[in-house]
Amino acid sequence: MIKRGDPPFALRRWRESQVAYSITSWRTAMATLGCLRAFIKGESITSIHPDASAGYRFITGKRRALKIPNTPGPDVVPSVG
């Protein structure tokens, strides 16, 4: 069961609130990545801000740490923080 504060719950609530709007796939992807980041870190979240690029930066930073090939370098996607 998911509850308030869980990233999947926050994503579901955000998506339900955006039904009346035309959401770009980029905003949806950033919202999903933000929730994935919070889930991986074990954080609880109550609201989603898909305009921030921290989700993509977080995933790219993890890929660099794991030395996964074809990951954009820090000159293309700066690290988080």
Secondary structure, DSSP 8 states (H G I E B T S, - for coil): ---TT-HHHHHHHHHHHTTTS---HHHHHHHHHHHHHHHHHT---S---TT-SHHHHHHHHHHHHTT-TT---TTTS----
